């Protein structure tokens, strides 16, 4: 029921006047404004019936629920339907009244046309007046801006820009030649994206908005590069989801970030399968305060687990994710648990109380240079023994899935961190097929799944935060080598694919994520400098030499491995060599020792356990030459 406010009453009176005027004007037009007295009397007699009838129909059709300032085609459609219904009702009314009046047929045709014009025109004229567009589409105030793209998202964005006092839309640029010269919401499509330098100079444009959320990441990356080349700051609408939901507004514009340049197509998840695996059940995440662990918790929270158990050694990291989850998912049952992955009694306490159906093991020491020097033994004990302890607890308490988060550094490792993660992978593979260690175990035991991927943008200890800090200080930006390359993906994408691999895994597989093309770190640094509004003349790049254990490149597959496709386009399975029970027993005896071991002793032992490990024997020498052939072979195999 529409509340009859003062504003609504004014609208009703306006439409009543329009109804009376349209009916009277229809008679006048019928007789060329020379109305005979008999028809003038008929006009007066019919008017007292027509106007109330039409107003009742307009009210019933909900014409007084909208706001004129936001009049749209939906409102016009409602007006047309209401008027057409009233046009059919008027002759029916007089037939029922048997008044004997003979209303000219032309009046019955002209009246609805005039009424649509009056009611619809007044609403849209009011909207144009409010948007300060009554006198054409020229807007003289605000900073000029170009919009790259001329699709649905750009059209919605243009509406918001028209209402903004801060911005003045100068035009659209789009590579679709059929749109060139046409107008969108009264603003011209000036040309293709390549013409950005010309138009930005002509209009004095310092900023451009990339409104292409449905385009591929290659197209968006090209748009960003064109902005950089034209010395125009690039802004963007947030994501593809905004196009689907209609949420494209000025308030959501943001500066282009590195994720946009290295952007990847959205991940398709089996939401139904993940809901079945995680929904309403207990799920444990180790390393829950880290970059990947915390994102796994966010992604898992979407599936409403019965209990989300966050296991973390760092008090600060656990506190940070606790505050976020309590704010964003206040109804979610979470437990925030301080604990070491090597603490078997603590793991038994946690898993015995909750019986998690799935364990996502993301806890690890992963910083290569730190683990390489004077911390090698701690890296091995945390990454290998910690994995063993969590995996054994999962077996004892009947977890259906154990998903280990691994790294591309485990492939042909040249550093302790990579070798320890490869050893942890092998430990998990050796456990596959073991029966449950207690009566609470599921039939067939725990399924062990390993997920291997490269670097993630913005993760703790990664190069991106370091570059940003260096740029903020005015430089220089330090890169170890001009040719060093890495694979990158976003943290949310990595976490989503870990969940998908965990769902698909049958046990014993090593899933390799599609990391796309490798990126030169030096190019990454240049992109970040440009995105910060600086030039390479202002922020210098310095090459400092490779660090201990660092490789020029990373590989996703070892020499002795091959991959198999999966139903998911971004996941493949690496088949690695197996290990036997004797190997497992000897490794555990070694990593379980409480003796302190120096770095050289640890590296010698790792060579025995991980034959593909080639340790870096000299600081700054990453054995790049010995691995170049491997990288080429691996690249060919993946393609």
C-alpha positions in Angstrom: 0.0 0.0 0.0 1.5 3.3 -1.1 1.5 5.9 1.7 -0.3 9.1 0.5 2.4 11.6 1.4 2.5 15.2 0.2 4.8 14.2 -2.7 2.6 11.3 -3.7 -0.5 13.5 -3.6 1.2 16.0 -6.0 2.0 13.2 -8.4 -1.6 12.0 -8.3 -2.9 15.5 -9.0 -0.4 15.8 -11.8 -1.7 12.6 -13.5 -5.3 13.6 -12.9 -4.6 16.9 -14.7 -2.8 15.0 -17.4 -5.8 12.6 -17.8 -8.2 15.5 -18.1 -6.0 17.5 -20.5 -5.4 14.4 -22.7 -9.1 13.6 -22.9 -10.0 17.3 -23.7 -7.1 17.7 -26.2 -8.2 14.5 -28.0 -11.6 16.0 -28.7 -10.0 19.3 -29.8 -7.7 17.5 -32.2 -10.5 15.4 -33.6 -12.4 18.6 -34.6 -9.3 20.7 -35.5 -9.9 22.9 -32.4 -13.4 23.9 -33.7 -15.4 21.8 -31.2 -19.2 21.8 -31.9 -21.4 22.6 -28.9 -23.0 19.2 -28.8 -19.5 17.5 -28.5 -18.4 20.1 -26.0 -21.3 19.1 -23.8 -20.3 15.4 -24.4 -16.7 16.2 -23.4 -17.9 17.7 -20.1 -20.2 14.7 -19.4 -17.6 12.1 -20.1 -14.7 13.8 -18.3 -16.2 13.3 -14.8 -16.2 9.5 -15.5 -13.0 9.1 -17.5 -10.6 10.8 -15.1 -11.6 8.9 -11.9 -11.6 5.6 -13.9 -8.1 6.2 -15.2 -6.8 7.3 -11.9 -8.1 4.2 -10.2 -6.3 2.1 -12.9 -3.1 4.0 -12.5 -3.1 3.5 -8.8 -3.8 -0.2 -9.2 -0.8 -0.5 -11.6 1.5 1.0 -9.0 2.4 4.2 -10.9 2.9 6.0 -7.6 5.5 3.7 -6.0 8.4 5.0 -8.1 10.6 8.0 -7.7 10.6 10.5 -10.6 14.3 11.3 -10.2 15.1 7.6 -11.0 12.4 7.2 -13.8 13.5 4.4 -16.1 12.2 2.3 -19.0 10.6 0.0 -16.4 8.4 3.0 -15.3 7.6 3.8 -18.9 6.6 0.3 -19.6 4.3 0.4 -16.5 2.7 3.7 -17.7 2.1 2.2 -21.2 0.4 -0.9 -19.8 -1.8 1.2 -17.4 -2.8 3.6 -20.2 -3.6 0.8 -22.6 -5.7 -0.9 -20.0 -7.6 2.3 -19.3 -8.1 2.9 -23.0 -9.9 -0.4 -23.3 -11.8 0.3 -20.1 -13.3 3.6 -21.1 -15.6 2.4 -24.0 -16.5 -0.6 -21.8 -17.6 1.7 -19.0 -19.9 3.8 -21.2 -21.3 0.7 -22.8 -22.2 -0.6 -19.3 -23.7 2.8 -18.3 -25.8 2.8 -21.5 -25.6 6.6 -21.5 -26.3 6.9 -25.2 -23.2 9.0 -25.7 -21.4 8.5 -29.1 -17.7 9.0 -28.4 -15.7 9.4 -31.7 -13.4 6.5 -32.3 -10.5 8.8 -33.1 -10.8 10.3 -29.6 -10.4 6.7 -28.2 -7.2 6.3 -30.2 -5.7 9.8 -29.7 -6.3 9.9 -26.0 -3.9 7.1 -24.9 -1.2 8.4 -27.1 -1.4 11.9 -25.6 -1.6 10.4 -22.1 1.5 8.3 -22.5 3.4 11.4 -23.9 2.3 13.6 -21.0 2.8 11.2 -18.1 6.0 9.6 -19.4 7.5 12.9 -20.8 7.0 14.8 -17.5 8.7 12.0 -15.5 11.7 11.9 -17.8 11.9 15.6 -18.1 12.1 15.8 -14.3 14.8 13.3 -14.1 16.9 15.1 -16.8 16.4 18.4 -14.9 17.6 16.7 -11.6 20.6 15.3 -13.5 21.4 18.7 -14.9 21.1 17.3 -18.4 18.0 19.2 -19.5 20.0 21.3 -22.0 21.7 18.4 -23.8 24.4 16.1 -22.5 27.0 18.8 -21.9 28.3 19.0 -18.4 30.9 21.7 -17.8 31.9 21.0 -14.2 34.0 18.2 -12.8 37.3 16.6 -13.9 37.2 15.2 -17.4 37.5 11.4 -17.6 37.4 8.8 -20.4 35.7 5.4 -20.0 37.4 2.5 -21.7 34.7 0.1 -22.9 31.2 0.9 -24.2 29.2 -2.1 -22.9 26.6 -2.7 -20.2 29.0 -1.8 -17.3 30.1 1.4 -19.0 26.4 2.4 -19.5 25.6 1.9 -15.9 28.8 3.7 -14.8 27.9 6.7 -17.1 24.6 7.2 -15.2 26.5 7.5 -12.0 29.1 9.8 -13.5 26.3 12.1 -14.8 25.1 12.6 -11.2 28.6 13.3 -9.9 30.0 16.8 -9.4 33.5 15.4 -9.2 33.6 13.8 -12.7 32.7 14.9 -16.3 32.5 12.1 -18.8 34.3 13.2 -22.0 33.6 10.1 -24.0 33.9 6.3 -24.4 36.6 4.3 -26.2 35.9 0.9 -27.5 37.6 -1.5 -29.9 34.3 -2.5 -31.5 34.3 -0.4 -34.7 30.5 -0.6 -35.1 30.1 1.5 -31.9 32.4 4.3 -33.1 30.5 7.6 -33.6 27.4 6.3 -31.8 26.2 7.7 -28.4 25.7 5.9 -25.1 23.5 7.8 -22.7 24.1 10.9 -24.8 27.9 10.6 -24.8 29.9 9.7 -27.9 32.0 6.6 -28.5 35.1 8.4 -29.8 37.1 5.6 -31.2 39.2 2.6 -30.3 41.4 2.1 -27.2 44.5 2.9 -29.2 43.3 6.4 -29.6 43.6 7.1 -25.9 46.7 9.3 -26.2 45.0 11.5 -28.8 41.7 12.0 -26.8 43.3 12.4 -23.4 45.4 15.3 -24.7 42.4 16.9 -26.5 40.2 16.8 -23.4 43.0 17.2 -20.8 42.1 13.9 -19.3 44.4 12.7 -16.5 42.4 9.6 -15.5 40.6 6.9 -17.4 38.1 4.3 -16.0 38.4 0.7 -17.4 34.8 -0.6 -17.5 35.4 -4.0 -19.1 34.7 -6.5 -16.3 33.4 -9.2 -18.7 36.5 -9.0 -21.0 39.4 -11.4 -20.7 42.3 -10.5 -18.4 44.5 -10.1 -21.5 42.2 -7.4 -22.8 42.1 -5.6 -19.5 45.8 -5.8 -19.2 46.2 -4.2 -22.6 43.9 -1.4 -21.5 46.0 -0.8 -18.4 49.2 -0.8 -20.5 47.7 1.8 -22.9 46.9 4.0 -19.9 50.4 3.7 -18.7 51.8 4.6 -22.1 49.5 7.6 -22.4 50.5 8.8 -18.9 46.9 8.5 -17.7 46.0 7.1 -14.3 43.9 4.0 -14.7 40.9 3.3 -12.5 38.7 0.2 -12.8 35.4 -1.3 -11.8 36.0 -4.0 -9.2 35.2 -7.4 -10.9 33.2 -9.5 -13.3 30.6 -10.1 -10.6 29.7 -6.4 -10.6 28.5 -6.8 -14.2 26.2 -9.7 -13.3 24.8 -8.0 -10.2 24.5 -4.5 -11.6 26.8 -3.1 -8.9 28.8 -0.7 -11.0 29.1 2.7 -9.2 31.6 5.5 -8.7 31.9 4.5 -5.0 33.3 1.2 -6.1 36.0 2.6 -8.5 39.5 1.8 -7.4 43.0 2.3 -8.7 44.4 -0.5 -10.9 46.5 -2.9 -8.9 49.1 -5.6 -9.7 46.4 -8.3 -9.6 44.7 -6.6 -12.6 47.9 -6.7 -14.6 48.5 -10.3 -13.8 44.8 -11.1 -13.7 43.5 -14.5 -14.5 40.1 -15.8 -15.6 37.7 -16.6 -12.7 37.9 -20.0 -11.1 34.9 -22.3 -11.6 34.2 -24.3 -8.4 32.1 -27.3 -7.8 30.0 -25.4 -5.2 27.6 -28.3 -4.8 30.4 -30.8 -4.1 32.2 -28.5 -1.7 28.9 -27.8 0.1 28.5 -31.6 0.5 32.1 -32.0 1.7 32.3 -29.0 4.1 28.7 -27.8 4.9 27.7 -28.6 8.4 30.9 -30.5 9.2 34.0 -29.7 11.2 37.0 -28.5 9.1 40.5 -27.9 10.4 43.0 -25.5 8.9 46.6 -25.5 10.1 48.7 -22.3 9.6 45.3 -20.5 9.7 46.8 -17.1 10.3 49.1 -17.2 7.2 48.3 -15.9 3.7 47.0 -19.1 2.3 45.6 -20.5 5.6 43.6 -17.4 6.3 42.2 -17.3 2.8 41.2 -20.9 3.0 39.3 -20.0 6.2 37.4 -17.3 4.3 36.6 -19.5 1.4 35.5 -22.4 3.7 33.3 -20.0 5.7 31.2 -19.5 2.6 30.0 -23.1 2.8 28.8 -22.8 6.4 30.8 -25.6 8.1 29.5 -27.0 11.4 32.8 -25.9 13.0 35.8 -24.1 11.6 39.0 -24.9 13.6 41.8 -22.4 13.1 45.1 -23.9 14.3 48.0 -21.5 14.4 51.3 -21.0 16.2 51.5 -17.2 15.9 49.3 -15.4 18.4 49.2 -12.2 16.4 48.3 -14.0 13.2 45.5 -15.9 14.9 44.2 -12.8 16.6 44.1 -10.9 13.3 42.0 -13.6 11.5 39.8 -14.0 14.6 38.8 -10.3 14.4 38.0 -10.6 10.7 35.9 -13.7 10.9 34.0 -12.6 14.0 33.1 -9.3 12.1 32.3 -10.8 8.7 30.7 -14.2 9.8 29.3 -13.5 13.3 27.1 -16.6 13.2 29.9 -19.0 12.2 31.1 -21.5 14.8 34.8 -21.0 14.9 37.5 -22.1 17.3 40.8 -20.2 17.4 43.5 -22.6 18.6 47.1 -21.8 19.4 49.3 -24.8 18.7 52.4 -26.2 17.1 52.0 -28.7 14.3 54.6 -30.9 16.0 52.7 -31.1 19.2 50.9 -34.5 19.0 49.0 -34.2 22.2 47.6 -30.8 21.3 46.6 -32.2 17.9 44.9 -35.2 19.5 43.0 -32.9 21.9 41.7 -30.7 19.1 40.8 -33.5 16.6 39.5 -35.8 19.3 37.0 -33.2 20.4 35.7 -32.1 17.0 36.5 -35.1 14.6 37.1 -32.8 11.5 36.0 -34.4 8.2 38.7 -32.4 6.3 42.1 -31.1 7.3 43.8 -28.4 5.2 47.5 -28.4 6.2 48.9 -24.9 5.2 51.4 -24.5 8.1 55.0 -24.3 7.0 58.2 -22.4 7.2 58.5 -21.1 3.6 61.0 -18.2 3.4 63.9 -19.5 1.3 66.9 -17.4 2.5 65.9 -17.6 6.2 65.6 -21.4 6.1 68.8 -21.8 4.1 71.2 -20.4 6.7 71.3 -21.5 10.3 67.6 -22.6 10.3 67.8 -25.6 8.0 67.0 -28.2 10.7 64.1 -26.2 12.0 62.7 -26.0 8.5 62.9 -29.8 8.1 61.4 -30.5 11.5 58.5 -28.1 11.0 57.7 -28.9 7.4 58.3 -32.7 7.5 57.8 -33.7 11.1 54.9 -31.2 11.4 53.2 -32.7 8.4 53.7 -36.2 9.7 52.2 -35.3 13.1 49.1 -33.6 11.6 48.6 -36.4 9.1 48.9 -39.1 11.8 46.3 -37.2 13.9 44.0 -37.1 10.9 44.4 -40.8 10.5 43.7 -41.5 14.2 40.6 -39.4 14.3 39.1 -40.5 11.0 39.4 -37.4 8.8 38.1 -38.2 5.3 40.5 -35.8 3.5 43.9 -34.5 4.3 45.0 -31.7 1.9 48.6 -30.6 2.1 49.5 -27.2 0.6 52.9 -27.6 -1.2 55.0 -25.3 -3.4 56.7 -25.2 -6.8 60.0 -25.0 -4.9 59.6 -28.7 -4.1 60.4 -29.4 -7.8 64.1 -30.0 -8.4 64.8 -28.1 -5.2 68.0 -26.1 -4.8 67.1 -24.9 -1.3 66.3 -26.5 2.1 62.7 -25.1 2.1 61.9 -26.7 -1.3 63.6 -30.0 -0.3 61.7 -30.1 3.0 58.4 -29.6 1.2 59.2 -32.3 -1.3 60.0 -34.6 1.6 56.7 -33.7 3.2 54.9 -34.6 0.0 56.6 -38.0 0.0 55.6 -38.5 3.6 51.9 -37.8 2.7 52.2 -40.2 -0.3 53.6 -42.9 1.9 50.6 -42.7 4.2 48.0 -43.1 1.4 46.3 -46.5 1.7 47.0 -46.9 5.4 43.9 -48.1 7.4 42.4 -45.9 10.1 44.4 -45.9 13.3 41.3 -46.1 15.4 37.7 -47.4 15.3 36.4 -43.9 14.5 38.1 -43.9 11.1 36.2 -43.9 7.9 36.1 -46.9 5.7 39.2 -46.9 3.6 41.1 -44.5 5.8 42.1 -40.9 5.1 42.7 -39.7 1.6 45.9 -37.7 1.3 45.9 -35.0 -1.4 48.8 -32.7 -2.2 48.4 -29.3 -4.0 51.4 -27.7 -5.5 51.5 -24.1 -6.8 53.8 -21.1 -7.2 53.9 -17.6 -5.7 50.8 -15.8 -4.6 50.4 -12.0 -4.9 50.8 -10.2 -1.6 51.5 -13.2 0.5 53.5 -12.8 3.8 57.2 -12.5 3.0 56.6 -12.2 -0.8 58.3 -9.7 -3.0 55.3 -7.5 -3.7 54.9 -6.0 -0.2 58.6 -5.4 -0.1 58.5 -3.6 -3.5 55.6 -1.4 -2.3 57.6 -0.4 0.9 60.6 0.5 -1.2 58.6 2.6 -3.6 56.9 4.4 -0.7 60.4 5.2 0.7 61.4 6.6 -2.7 63.4 3.6 -3.9 65.5 2.0 -5.0 63.6 -1.2 -5.7 65.9 -4.2 -5.3 65.7 -7.2 -7.6 68.1 -10.1 -7.3 68.7 -10.8 -11.0 67.4 -9.2 -14.3 66.3 -12.6 -15.6 64.7 -14.1 -12.5 61.1 -15.3 -13.2 58.3 -16.6 -11.1 54.8 -17.9 -11.5 52.1 -15.8 -9.8 48.4 -16.2 -8.9 46.1 -14.3 -6.5 45.6 -15.6 -3.0 41.8 -16.2 -3.4 42.4 -18.1 -6.6 45.0 -20.3 -5.0 42.8 -21.0 -2.0 39.8 -21.8 -4.3 41.8 -24.3 -6.3 43.2 -25.9 -3.2 39.5 -26.5 -2.1 38.6 -27.8 -5.6 41.6 -30.2 -5.6 40.8 -31.4 -2.1 37.3 -32.2 -3.3 38.5 -34.0 -6.5 41.4 -36.0 -4.9 40.9 -39.7 -4.5 44.2 -40.1 -2.5 47.9 -40.0 -3.3 47.7 -37.4 -6.1 49.9 -34.3 -6.4 47.7 -31.7 -8.0 49.5 -29.0 -10.0 47.7 -25.7 -10.4 47.7 -23.9 -13.8 49.9 -21.0 -12.9 49.8 -19.4 -16.4 52.9 -17.9 -17.8 56.0 -17.1 -15.7 56.6 -13.4 -15.0 60.0 -11.6 -14.8 60.4 -10.0 -11.4 62.1 -7.0 -13.0 59.0 -6.4 -15.1 56.9 -6.8 -12.0 58.9 -4.1 -10.3 58.5 -1.8 -13.3 54.7 -2.3 -13.3 54.5 -1.5 -9.6 56.5 1.7 -10.1 54.1 2.8 -12.9 51.0 1.9 -11.0 52.3 4.0 -8.1 52.3 7.0 -10.4 56.1 7.1 -10.7 58.6 6.6 -13.5 61.7 4.5 -13.6 63.7 7.8 -13.6 62.2 8.6 -10.2 62.4 5.1 -8.7 65.5 3.2 -9.7 65.8 -0.6 -9.9 68.9 -2.2 -8.5 70.0 -5.7 -9.1 71.6 -7.2 -5.9 72.5 -10.8 -7.0 70.8 -14.1 -6.3 70.3 -15.0 -2.6 71.3 -18.4 -1.1 69.2 -21.2 -2.5 67.4 -18.9 -5.0 66.7 -20.2 -8.5 66.4 -18.1 -11.6 63.1 -19.8 -12.4 60.6 -22.2 -10.7 59.3 -25.4 -12.1 56.0 -27.1 -11.4 57.0 -30.6 -12.4 60.1 -32.6 -11.5 62.0 -34.4 -14.2 60.7 -37.9 -13.3 57.1 -36.8 -13.2 54.4 -36.5 -15.8 50.9 -34.9 -15.6 47.4 -36.1 -16.3 44.5 -33.9 -17.1 41.5 -33.6 -14.8 37.9 -32.4 -15.4 38.9 -29.0 -14.1 40.8 -26.8 -16.6 43.1 -25.3 -14.0 44.2 -28.5 -12.3 46.5 -31.3 -13.5 47.8 -34.4 -11.7 51.5 -35.0 -11.3 52.5 -38.6 -11.0 55.6 -38.9 -8.8 57.6 -41.9 -7.8 56.3 -43.8 -4.7 58.1 -44.7 -1.5 58.0 -47.8 0.7 57.5 -48.5 4.4 61.2 -48.8 5.1 61.9 -45.4 3.6 59.1 -43.9 5.7 60.5 -45.4 8.9 64.1 -44.2 8.3 62.9 -40.6 7.4 60.8 -40.4 10.5 63.6 -41.6 12.7 65.8 -38.9 11.3 63.3 -35.9 11.5 62.1 -37.1 14.9 65.5 -36.9 16.4 65.8 -34.1 19.0 69.5 -33.7 18.3 70.6 -30.3 16.9 72.1 -30.5 13.4 74.0 -27.9 11.5 73.1 -26.7 8.0 75.7 -28.7 6.1 74.7 -32.0 7.8 71.0 -31.3 7.1 71.7 -30.6 3.4 73.8 -33.8 3.0 71.0 -35.9 4.5 68.4 -34.2 2.3 70.3 -35.3 -0.8 69.9 -38.9 0.4 66.1 -38.6 1.0 65.4 -36.3 -2.0 67.6 -37.4 -4.9 66.5 -34.5 -7.2 67.7 -32.0 -4.5 70.8 -30.1 -5.7 71.9 -27.9 -2.8 73.3 -24.4 -3.4 76.9 -24.9 -2.3 77.8 -21.2 -2.8 75.9 -18.2 -1.7 74.6 -16.3 -4.8 75.0 -19.4 -7.1 71.6 -20.9 -7.7 72.8 -23.7 -10.0 70.7 -22.0 -12.7 72.7 -23.6 -15.5 72.2 -27.1 -14.2 68.4 -26.6 -14.2 67.9 -24.7 -17.4 67.4 -28.0 -19.3 65.0 -29.2 -16.7 62.9 -26.0 -17.1 62.7 -26.4 -20.9 61.7 -30.0 -20.6 59.1 -29.2 -18.0 57.7 -26.4 -20.0 57.3 -28.6 -23.1 55.7 -31.3 -21.0 53.1 -29.0 -19.5 52.2 -27.5 -22.9 
